[in-house]
Amino acid sequence: MYLEEYANHIDSASKMKGHAVQIITPSDDHLFELQEEVLESILLAENVRDKKVVVVSVSGAFRKGKSFLLDFCLRYLNAKGNPDWMGSENEPLSGFSWRGGCERDTTGILLWSNVFLSKLPNGEEVAILLLDTQGAFDSASTVKDCATIFALSTMTSSVQVYNLSQNIQENDLQHLQLFTEYGRLALEDTKERPFQKLLFLVRDWSYPYEASYGLQGGRKILEKRLTISEKQHPELQQLRKHIRACFAETSCFLLPHPGLKVATNPHFDGRLSDIADNFREHLKVLVPYLLSSENLILKEVNGKKVTCKEMLEYFKAYVKIFQCGELPEPKTMLVVDYLLVLFSLNL
């Protein structure tokens, strides 16, 4: 039995190109550092440096399955269009590190080292980056830590997946408002929404009789949660206006519970045979919704599509500002965006 499991692990790992690398690391004094050499080695590779880029990032509370989801994204991208991309029943899940339990497993921001290439419907080949972020609200992180990681993740991504448990609560919206404060205030200086796509991903949705699993039910719930009415307190009305104004597109996907083996078995290693059929069925819809060629969203800054080479400069500039120890003023961030656009024109 042990030899069979070991062979499955080796087989799974051999199919996976690349590995998770930490590109933004936390320090003891609650600041964050960019690992420039690591990022340069990935984004300046000859085959990707001049390609336009798609950046998908997953953020949210710790121990809620962010890395688990990203590993299925890796399976999809590695399969290159194979309809059986989810793999065999007894193949352990590999990729970004994840584990069950109540302690955090990811710190800072991680990037998958293999940049995936995909062709858009128009035939243009683009690069795809996957980001995994430190979970918010663990016992070792301050509110500012959480805000910094979420802000950096949102600012550098074209698709931000906001990973939530069971429902979209009012405090989830309040956290989102806090984390995207830069975007809200930046609207005073620009007509464009500062961020691109936000997907509310609700895990362990338990009310399919109120709203069905998937995008259709998610749309219904999101409309309810973001509805503005005169009966609401002005602060709650303003919160909803800010969220809608910060993102060019918002959507929601409701996922069922993955099953008791996933939730309670300490030896669960991600194999499909241990995951509930209902969860698998909707995961097979969710991942292509994010990553199929017709659904890819190119990273833009101030309306200009960004290449991998330019993305490196944005990472450097954004992290440098956050290193001052205070969340940046929005106008400072807008000046950085403007200067980098000018810089990119001369590259």
Secondary structure as GFF3:
##gff-version 3
##sequence-region A 1 347
A	DSSP	alpha_helix	2	15	.	.	.	ID=ss1
A	DSSP	beta_strand	20	26	.	.	.	ID=ss2
A	DSSP	beta_strand	32	34	.	.	.	ID=ss3
A	DSSP	alpha_helix	36	43	.	.	.	ID=ss4
A	DSSP	beta_strand	53	60	.	.	.	ID=ss5
A	DSSP	alpha_helix	66	79	.	.	.	ID=ss6
A	DSSP	beta_strand	109	112	.	.	.	ID=ss7
A	DSSP	beta_strand	116	119	.	.	.	ID=ss8
A	DSSP	beta_strand	125	133	.	.	.	ID=ss9
A	DSSP	alpha_helix	143	156	.	.	.	ID=ss10
A	DSSP	beta_strand	159	165	.	.	.	ID=ss11
A	DSSP	alpha_helix	170	179	.	.	.	ID=ss12
A	DSSP	alpha_helix	181	186	.	.	.	ID=ss13
A	DSSP	beta_strand	195	203	.	.	.	ID=ss14
A	DSSP	alpha_helix	215	226	.	.	.	ID=ss15
A	DSSP	alpha_helix	234	246	.	.	.	ID=ss16
A	DSSP	beta_strand	247	254	.	.	.	ID=ss17
A	DSSP	alpha_helix	260	264	.	.	.	ID=ss18
A	DSSP	three_ten_helix	272	274	.	.	.	ID=ss19
A	DSSP	alpha_helix	277	291	.	.	.	ID=ss20
A	DSSP	three_ten_helix	293	295	.	.	.	ID=ss21
A	DSSP	beta_strand	300	301	.	.	.	ID=ss22
A	DSSP	beta_strand	304	305	.	.	.	ID=ss23
A	DSSP	alpha_helix	308	322	.	.	.	ID=ss24
A	DSSP	alpha_helix	330	345	.	.	.	ID=ss25
###
